[in-house]
Amino acid sequence: MEKPMLKFVYALFIGIMLAVFIGVGIDAFYPGPTAPESPAILNNIKSNDLTDEQIIAETEYNNKLKQYQEDQEPYSRNVSIITLIFAVIILVISLLFEKKLEIISEGLLLGGVFTLGYSIIRGFMSADPKYRFIVLTIGLIVAIGVGYMKFISPKESAVKKS
C-alpha cells in the first residue's frame, strides 16, 4: 500500500534539510562580517544631553555599523553566487537520478528549489540592481528548465511512445 502523504513529507524533509545543510555549511566555512555591538555607555541614555564620551562612542559605533553594512553587501553577493551554484548542481543531480531514486530525487529537487530561493534572497541583499536582475533571471531560467524537464518532457516522451 502506497503512502503518498508520507512520501511527500519525507521529500519535503529532505528538501528543507538540504537547504539548511548548505546554509550552515556556508556559514561554517565562509562566515559573514560580524555586526558591531552597541557600546555599553550608550545603553541607558535617559535624556538628549550626551556627554563628550558618549558622543565619541556613538560616532565610533556608527562608523563601525556603516563599515559592517558595506562589508555585508559583497558578502551577500558571494553567498548568493555560492548558493546558486549549489542549487543548480542539486537540481541537475535530482533530474539525473529521477528514475532510480524517485523519493530522494524529489527531496533533492525541493532542496535545490529552496536553495535557489535562498540564493535569490541573498542576491537582493547585495544592493546592486544589475546583480539582482542577473540572479533573478538565472533563477527564472533554472526554474522553467527544471519544470520543463520534470513535468513536461516526460509527458511528451510518453505521448511519442504511444
Secondary structure, 3 states (H helix, E strand, C coil): CCCHHHHHHHHHHHHHHHHHHHHHHHHHHCCCCCCCCCCHHHCCCCCCCCCHHHHHHHHHHHHHHHHHHHHHHHHHHHHHHHHHHHHHHHHHHHHHCCCCCHHHHHHHHHHHHHHHHHHHHHHHCCCCHHHHHHHHHHHHHHHHHHHHHHHHHHHHHHHHHC
